[in-house]
Amino acid sequence: MKKETEQEIERNLIFIGTIYDTFEALEETLGKMQLEEPLFLTYIAKRSFANAIFNHVKENNERQIYMNEDVIAEPAHQSLQ
């Protein structure tokens, strides 16, 4: 089970990296063509994408910490009964 999760994470990281690299390539191309408005929109889209990814990771980490605290706290609570 753990190996499947690690493989899924690796695939997701590759996919995220590919999307980010695509934004970079598009920005470079638009910059060379001196298309300022599309370049600005691409920059905003790339930034929004990165923020969404980081927020998702942060939320998952917070959820995981909360779940781990519940698992750790539960046996201690049961031993008091």
C-alpha positions in Angstrom: 0.0 0.0 0.0 2.8 2.4 0.9 4.6 1.7 -2.3 1.4 2.5 -4.3 1.1 5.8 -2.5 4.7 6.7 -3.2 4.2 5.9 -6.9 1.1 8.0 -7.0 3.0 10.9 -5.4 5.9 10.5 -7.9 3.4 10.6 -10.8 1.7 13.7 -9.4 5.1 15.4 -9.0 6.1 14.6 -12.5 2.7 15.9 -13.8 3.0 19.1 -11.7 6.6 19.6 -12.9 5.5 19.2 -16.5 2.7 21.8 -16.2 5.1 24.2 -14.5 7.7 23.7 -17.3 5.0 24.4 -19.9 4.2 27.7 -18.2 7.9 28.5 -18.2 8.2 27.7 -21.9 5.1 29.7 -22.8 6.4 32.7 -20.8 9.8 32.5 -22.6 8.1 32.3 -26.0 5.7 35.1 -25.3 8.6 37.2 -24.0 10.6 36.7 -27.2 7.5 37.7 -29.2 7.1 40.7 -27.0 3.4 40.0 -26.3 3.1 41.7 -23.0 -0.6 41.0 -22.2 -0.5 37.3 -22.9 2.8 37.1 -21.0 1.3 38.8 -18.0 -1.7 36.5 -18.1 0.6 33.5 -18.3 2.6 34.7 -15.3 -0.7 35.1 -13.3 -1.9 31.7 -14.3 1.5 30.1 -13.3 1.4 31.9 -10.0 -2.2 30.8 -9.4 -1.3 27.2 -10.2 1.7 27.2 -7.8 -0.5 28.8 -5.1 -3.2 26.1 -5.6 -0.6 23.3 -5.4 1.1 24.7 -2.2 -2.3 25.3 -0.6 -3.4 21.8 -1.3 -0.2 20.4 0.1 -0.5 22.6 3.2 -4.1 21.5 3.8 -3.2 17.8 3.4 -0.3 18.2 5.8 -2.5 19.9 8.4 -5.1 17.2 8.0 -2.4 14.5 8.3 -1.0 16.1 11.5 -4.5 16.3 12.9 -5.3 12.7 12.1 -1.9 11.5 13.6 -2.7 13.5 16.8 -6.1 11.8 17.0 -4.5 8.4 16.6 -1.8 9.1 19.2 -4.3 10.7 21.6 -7.0 8.0 21.3 -5.1 5.2 23.0 -4.1 7.5 25.9 -7.7 8.5 26.3 -8.8 4.9 26.3 -6.3 3.9 28.9 -7.9 6.4 31.3 -11.3 4.7 31.2 
